[in-house]
């Protein structure tokens, strides 16, 4: 059985990428393999994590491409050039247009730091999600892995995991707990599930 090829898109520190790399080493991800990491920021620490793991890297910036259209076109060239089966967004801070998401229907997954449909959609990313959850006074939050379509956080849900909000939580402490207890667990599991489905459809 061949392994599905995974391309991971990153912008920052790459903690979710590290969770995927670790899961691959432990055999949690066994139906797929990370073949390429693309960053839209030259100084993203995620690139160093990929290099350390022996994974090929590319930097494609919107500034260098001149427009969103050219940026997405360069991304598609690199992704298709690597023979990619699945794209994982791991802290990728750039909205992808309908042309791009339609090109990879049910082939792009993203992890969002809340239980969708709560605290999601346009403008909800990073610490803002956890600030909104604390403002609302929710007792339980979590993370969601979903397919990506043209609507921010609007694609079909693959997996969710809940995390308790504790008294005295700040957005920062809550963010760390949600990453550790939810994001880093369900993102690799979801990647494995989708890779398994992709490769088994070919049989």
N, C-alpha and C positions, 0 to 999 in steps of 0.2 A: 504493500500500500504506500503510495507516495505521500509525502507530507505537504500540506498547503503552505504556500509561501506568504509570510506576513511582512507588511511594511508598517512601521510605526511612525506617526507624525508627532513631533514634539516642538515645544517652544522654550522650555525652562529647565528646571533642575532634574527632571526625569525620574522622580520617585516611582511613578506608575510604570515607566519603562523598566526600572530595576525590578519591580515586582514581577513583570512578565519574563525578564531574563532569569530571575531566580526560579520561577515556576517551570521554565523550560529545562533548567538544570536538574530540577527535582523530578521531572517526568510528569508534572501536572499538565503541562502542554506537551502532548505527544503526537497529536495529529497535525501539528503545524510547526513551523520554524521561522524565527525572525531573521529575515535576509537583508533588510535595509531599514535604516533610521534616517528620516528626513526632518531637518529643522528649518523653520523660517527665521531663526535668529542665529547669527554666527557664533555668539558667545554662550549658547545654551549648554549648560553642564551635562545635559542628557547625551550630547555627542561624545563626551569623554567616557560616559558609562558604556555606550555602545562600542567604542573603540577598544576599551578594556576587555569587553566580552568577545572581541573579534568580529564584530558586525559592521558591515559596510555603512558608510554615512554620506549624506549629501546635505548641502545648505542651499536652499532656494528662497530668496527674499523677494518680497513684493516690490521693494525699492529698486532692486536690480532688474526686475521684470517690467517695471513701468506701469503696469495696470493689473487689476484683479484677473482680467481675462487671460493675459499672458502668464500670470503667476499660476493660475489653475492649469493652463496648457502645459507649462513646464513640469508641474507636479505630475500630471497625467503621463507625460513622456517618461519621467523617471520611474513612476510606479509600474507602468506597463512594461517598461524596459527590463524591470527586475522580475517580470513574470508573476506579479503579485496576485494572490487569491483573496487576501483579506487585508483591509486597512484598519489599524487601530489608532484612534486619536487618544494620545496620552498627554493631556495638558497642552493641546495645540490651540494657541490663542488667535485663531483666524477663522472667521465664518466662511464656510465653503458654499458656493452658489449652487443653484438648482441643476445647472449643466453638469457640474462635477458630481454631485450626489446621485443624479440619475444615471450617470455613466457607470457607477458602482452600486447599483441597486442591491440591497441586502448583503453588501460586501464591506460596509464601513460600520465600525462600532465605536461607541464613546462611553466613557464613565462620567456620570454627573453626581455631584456630592449632595443629593437629597433624594427623598422617595418621590419620584415623579408621580402624579402631576403637581406636587407641592414645590414651591420655590424653584421654578424652572422657566425656561424661555429666554427671550431677549433681555440682556443686562444681568442675568443671574449666572455668575461664574465666580470661582475663587472664594475669597472670604465673604463676598456679598451674600452668598447663599446661606452661610452659617449665621451671619448677622441678622438676616431676615428671619431665620428659624428661631433665633433667640428673642428677637423683637416680638414674634408671634406667641412666644411662650410654649412652643411644642415640647412634649415630654419625650417624644421618640422622633429621630430623624434617621438618616442612613445614606445609602448610595444606590444608584440605578445604572445598569449597563443597558444601552439601547442601540438599535440600528439608527443610522443617521440618514435623515432625508432633508428636504429643503427648508423644513421648519425647525428652528433651534429647539433641541430636546423633544422633537415631535415624533420621532420614529418609534417603531414597535419595541416594547420592553422585552429584554432577554432574561435579565436576572435582577433581583433586588435583595438588599440585606439591611435590616434595621439596626440602629445603634441608639442606646439611651442617652438622653441629654441629662447631665448631672448638675446639681445645684452649684452655683459659682462658676459655671462654664463661661469662657470667653469664646469669641469666634475662633481664636487661634487654638485653644485647647480642644474645642469641638472638631475643628478641621483635622487636627492630628489624629483624634480618636476615630473619626469616620474613615480617614485614609487607612489606618492600621487594621481596624476591625471589619471594614466593609470593602472599600475600593480595591485594596491590594489582594483581597481574596476573590471577589466576584469578577474582576476584570480578566485575570488569567483563566478562570473557570469558563467564562463566556467565550473567550478566544478559543479555548479548546473545543467547546461545544460547536461553535460555528465552523471551525476548521474540520471537525469530524463530519459535520453535515455536508460541507463542500466536497470533501474527498470521497465520501460514501455515495454521493449522487453520481459520481463518475463510474462507479462499479457496474 
